[in-house]
Amino acid sequence: MASKLALALDFDTREAFQQAVKRVGSERPVLKLGLRLLPLLGEQDLIELKSKGFDLFIDVKLHDIPSQVQSSVKTWAALGADYLTIHATGGREMVRAAVEEAQNSQIRLLGVSVLTSQDESDLKEQGIQRTVSEQVLHLARLSWTQGLKGFVSSAQELSLLKAEWPDVFVCTPGLTLDDSSVDGSDAAHSDQKRSLSYIEAAQRGSDLLVMGRSIWKSPDSQKTLREVMNRIKDLS
């Protein structure tokens, strides 16, 4: 069974990345690679991660004209991506082009609607008068009509998506450790405005739980990772 945990590798150097992979040890979470780290990696790095049995979550939030996004999906599929994010704000044609290309590959596309670092004041600055929940559902419904069946959503909007489509695949980012194990550093270092613990997100039905900072900043990250993955299995 595929892991329900995506471990974010948000590091600034190749050395930090390599050390982090070693600290993962024998565990096999999905590895989430984003904009901070990907420019430092090459094709061979991705091949090595795949050869070690890792699924790869490429978090690049594609947002461009349809043909560019379609070509990018094809490229990431060839590089072994298992999950790939696109911006739902790209519109119907862009989403449709990405979905059509992904159907020819192993990639599961995940639509991003409202970033978890944003709240309603941010939306208003952009001229959007909907609430965060209304905007998430609006973009999700638009994308669903184009065949997109997976989304990135904060734990707060998770239940709304599951109520709309029981079979939707939801990835929940920015999760913290449960209250009994949080050392107080999560909130201080987080840039997520709509965050919950991974346990609560799992109980609400999240299909893929994203954690990073809260694990890496724990006193023993390898032990914490193992405990989190075991707890997730118990909750499944």
N, C-alpha and C positions, 0 to 999 in steps of 0.2 A: 504493500500500500504506500502511495506517495506520502511524503511528509506533509503535515499540516502547518509546519513552521517554516517561514522564510526568514533567514538570518541576514540582516542588512550589513554589507561590508562597505561602510562609508568611510574609507580611509584616504589619506592624502598622498601616500607614498607606496611604492611597490613593496618596500620592506615591511611596512605595517600590514599590507594585504597578505603577504606570504606568511608572516608570523601568525596572523589571524586564522588562516587556513590550517596551519599546524595545530593551533589551539582547539580547533573543532574536533580534532582527534578522529575517533571511529564513528562519531555521529554523522548522520546524513540529512541535515536540514536542506531545504531549497536555499541556494545562495542568491541573494538579491544584489545585483550590481547596478549602480546608478551613475549619474552624471559626474559625480566627484571622482570616482575611481576609473571608470571605463577609458578615459583618454590615456591612462597609464598602462593599460593592458593591450596585449596583442592577440592575434588569432591563436597562437600556440598556448597562451594562458587558458583560453576557453577550452581548447582541446584537452588540456591536462586536467582541468576541473571535471569535464565530462568523463574522462577516462577513470577518474577516481570515484565515479558513481553519483556525482552531484547533479541535480536538476538546476537549471539556471533561470533566474528571473531577471530579465533585462528591463530596467526601469528608466526608459528614456522619454516617455510621454510624447510620442510622435504627434506632431501637429504641423501639417504642411498641405500643399495641394495634393489631391488624390493620387496622382501618378508617383509622386515622390514617396509618399507613405507606403504605397503598394510595393514599390521597389525596395524600400527599407525593410518591410516585413519579410520579403523574400531573402534578403541578405542575412537578416538575423536568424531566419530559419536554417539557412545553410551553415551558420556558425554554431548551431545547436541550442538556440534559445528555446526554453519550454514555456515561459510566460513572457509576455511583452505588453507594455502599457502604451495606450494611445489616448489622446485628448478627445473626449466626446464633443468638445466645443468646435472641433474641426468640421462638423456638419455631416449631413446625410451621405453625400458622395464620398467624402474622405473615409468615413466609417465603413461604408459598403465596400470600397476598394480594399481596405485592410482586411475585412472579413473574408472577401473572396480569395485573397491571396493566402490567408492563414488556413483556409480549408484544404489547401494542398500540402500542408505541413503538420508537424507535431505541436505547433505553437497554440497556446491558449491566450487569446487576446483579452486584455483587461482595460475597460474604459475608465478614464479619470474624468470626474465631473467637477466637483468643487474640492480644491486642495484642503487637506486636513489642517493646514496652517492658516486657513481663512475662516472668517466668520461673516455675519451679515453686514457689518460695517465695511468690510472689504468689498462685498458684492455691490453695495450702494455706491461706493467710489467708482465702480466700473459701469454704473448706470443700470444695474440689475435690481429691480424692486422686489423680487421674490425672496422668501426666506431661504436659508441654506437648504432645508429639507425640500422645499418646493423646487429649487433649482436642481438639486440632485435628481429628483424624480423626473423633472422635465427633460433633462439631458439623457437620463437612462431610458425613458420611454422612446425618445427619438432614436437612440442607438439600437434599442431592442427591435424596432421595426426594420432595421437594416441587418439584422442577424447577429448582433453582438449579444452574447449571453453571459458575459462576465464583467464585473466592475470592481474598481477600488472604491471602498467606502469607509468612512469613519464608523466606529461602533454605534454611534448615535443614529445614523441613517440605515444601519444594517437591517433592522427589523422592518423598516419601510419597504426595502427592496425585496426581502423575503416574503412579505405579505402580498406584494404585487405579483411576484413570480416565485413560487416555492422552489423551482428548480434552478434559479439563478445561482451562478458561482460568484461569491463575494470574497474579496481579499481585503483585510482590515489592517491598515498601517499604524505606526506610531504607538504601539501598545506597550504598557509598562508591566512590571512584575506585580504580583498580587500584594495586597497591603501588608501581609505578614513578612514579606521578604524585601520590600522596598526600603532602601536605606535613606530615602529622602532626596537622593540626587536626581531622580527621574524628572520631577517637575522643574527643578532648577535648570536643567540642561535641555529640556524639550522645547522644540519650536512648533509643536502640535497643539492647536487650540481645542481640538475635539478628540480627546484621547481617553481610553479606559484601560483596565488591566486585561491581559491576554485571557485570563480565566473567564471574565465576564463576556468578552467577545466570543469565545468558544461556546459558552452557554447560550448565546444569542444566535448561534448557527453559522458563524464565520467559517468559510471553507479553507482559507489560507491566512494565517496569523503572522504579521510582520513585526519582528523585534530586532533591535540592534543595540542602541545606546545602553539600554537598561541591562543587557547581558554583558556587554563589553566592559562596562564600568563597575560591575560587581567585583567583590574581592577575589573570587575564583571563577572566571568566566567559563572555563571548561565544565566545572561542576554545575554551575547555574544552568548552562545549556542542556546538560544531561537531565537535570531535574525538571526543567521546563518541558522538554520533549516527552519525558515519562508522564508528566502531569497531563499533557495534551492527549496522550494515548488513553489515559484513564478516563478523560472526559468524552472521548469519541464514542 
